[in-house]
Amino acid sequence: MDDNLWLMELESALLDDCTVNDIYSICNGKTIPETLRPDVWQVCLDVRHKSDQLVSFNEIFDLPFQRQLRGDCEAVVKRLGNDDEDKVSVVSDLESILTFYCKNRSLKYEQGNGWIELLLPLLSLKLRRSDTYNLFEAIRDAYIPKGCVKQGNVFHLFRLLILYHDPELCSMLDTKRITPDLYSQSWFQSLFGATCTLPVVLSMWDLYFQQADPYLVFYLSLIMLVNVRDKILAMKDESKEKIVEYLSNMPCALEPDDVVDFCSLAQYYAMKTPSSFKTDLLQTLFGAHVDSPLDPIVAQALCLPVSVYELVDNASMETPHPEAVRFFLVDCRPAEQYNVGHLSTAFHLDSNLMLQEPVAFATAVQGLLRAQRQSIEANSNAGGEHLCFMGSGRDEEDQYTHMVVASFLQKNTNYVSLLTGGYAAIHEYFGDHMIDCLEDHDVHRCLVCCGNSSHARNNNTAKNSSNTSAQTSSTSQTPQAKITADLFSKWGASLKSKSAEVKGKLFEYIVNPATSANSVNAPNVVEKHVSASEKNGRRYRNVAPVFSIDDESEEPAHSPTGEAESVPVDETDAKEIVQLQAFLKQPDVITSFRCQEVQLNGRMFDSHLIVTKTHLVVLRDLGKGQSQVIVRRHLSSIVKITAKRRHRDLITFKYGVPDGETLLITDMDRFLIPNASNATEIVSRHIVQQLENSKNA
């Protein structure tokens, strides 16, 4: 009976205007029935209501490479073994769709580019030709990486992922000069359509499109290798050609029953991989298919790059998933640079020791690994099995940092990454808040500050002066032997005591950055935080609110009542449980956005931000289609919407009333909203509408 229930729910959802999230929650990893697959894929690929583009096709087949295209279509269909009548129909569909695609996108067809293999599973759905074309175009744009060519960005990144999870396997393939493009090009070009059987492809794509993750093909390809790593390593004495042939044909062994486990493993590996490269390379790898130039972040990378944003966010995680990435940060700058500014959770491993004192360096590495194990066992915020190395961001020192990283890779150390931009990137990220977020920061001796005189002048405050006056008396170089002896003492003593402190500081910066009172960008309206229970917080009920969007750094967002969590306006809503889909279908609901509710204590909850004609409502996901009403705010009570300068998707809604030139802020809510600009634009538009309605009333 349960099997039929989810099918009935899926059929019902498809009759309504459902989304890919609805389908994902209903199907929960199940294979889609053949009768529903076309509708499901059209919803997942957002082409359900797309117009017929082929209506503009003039049916003239006159491309310079038309003969090659037609011949390849006929050759592929011939291998399928269909009846002659079916062969003619399939060849006609293939050639028509691909000819129009080339003309519509001004692209050139090339033999072996995976287009035909990508189209064949779509033709099996037996849709109208125009619907098939829309699916093909959407898959190409959203899921097929750009530049699937020899030495393309795709294969540089894939190699970095292999190196991250299995450096021994990567080293063996590198030694044999077997680059990923030699065996995996068809995997990426066709989403395994060129190598797997049709039932496997259909089942795989069912799960793939529900995930809506364009990078999933990288992890599926990674699982292909990791799953048979021992067999590959055992072939080290075989010829390069034999190994490439074996690797290329690995997907052929997949059976339909293997697909669910195959995709689950891919998702597991994705969770255990730093994710900032996805954002950094999204435009380079995906989108309209105009090949992008090689990105140096990938093409020249020694190992997987990690952005400073991910590093800081990772350090501030309160209760991460047990299998999620947790970094152990290794600061490889020279001692004199480390001593004038560093993160308190960073382990200092002077890269100069590697050449100057190899024995001391080996001892330091053993200490590093021991400290890493201890911090993991202690469940410290500073501890994780993923090693993230950090240089200075200056070529003269980072060449030694790269040597250190290479030495770990040569020892087949798993989970090795490098912070993009090094310490200079951290310095820039914290900006004016570096004094609160960095340990022992000295603006007079910090190379980043000294390299930017205007920045140094802006930070030459009384606090810095008092800190640096005691330090400048001992500016002479510390003997190298003493540096080695003290390498772990400072870190070892402060790790447990400072890990909680630095987490608090980092999250305070992410969530509650303080704006300088002297900032030239400070808003003209002064904000005053008051308790929602105070009488003066109620007496301006009928006064039109002052509304603005602030794109600069935000003011301190401490709860006016001193509590960690925001309090719903209506206390009766605090425990109200609703059915999410039923709530979204209410007539006064205008739109909704998936988001994460961010509390002041650092906790985050998957939620929906819902805009009605009169209210802003937040529903916290409880699972199984149920949600809890957390916030129900009248739109007219929103007086300010702010976004962090460096994290535009972190949005704060502030509530209150005007008092002359002062805003009385009674409460606030904060959310992490993908594509936040769209959400804030809609909310602001309806706030203005509410104000106009109140004036006309």
Secondary structure, DSSP 8 states (H G I E B T S, - for coil): -HHHHHHHHHHHHHHTT--HHHHHHHHTT----TTTHHHHHHHHTT-TT---GGGG-------TTHHHHHHHHHHHHHHHT--HHHHHHHHHHHHHHHHHHHHHHT----TTSSHHHHHHHHHTT---HHHHHHHHHHHHHHHS-S--STT-HHHHHHHHHHHHH-HHHHHHHHHTT--THHHHHHHHHHTTTTTS-HHHHHHHHHHHHHHT-TTHHHHHHHHHHHHTHHHHHTTTTS-HHHHHHHHHTGGGG--GGGHHHHHHHHHHHHHTS--HHHHHHHHHHSSSS------HHHHT-SSEEE-HHHHHHHHT-SS--TTS--EEEEE-S-HHHHTTSB-TT-EE--TTHHHH-HHHHHHHHHHHHHHHHHHHHTT-TT--SEEEEE--S-HHHHHHHHHHHHHHHHTT-SSEEEETTHHHHHHHHHGGGHHHHSBS--TTT-HHHHT-HHHHHHT--HHHHHHHHTTGGG-S---HHHHHHTTTHHHHHHHHHHHHHHHHHHHHHHHS----TT-TT--SSEEEE--TTSGGGTTTTTS-----EE-S-------TTS-SS---SSGGGTT-EEEHHHHHTSTTEEEEEEEEEE-TTS-EEEEEEEEESSEEEEEEEEETTEEEEEEEEEGGGEEEEEE-SS-TTEEEEEEEEEETTEEEEEEEEEEE-TTHHHHHHHHHHHHHHHHHHHHH-
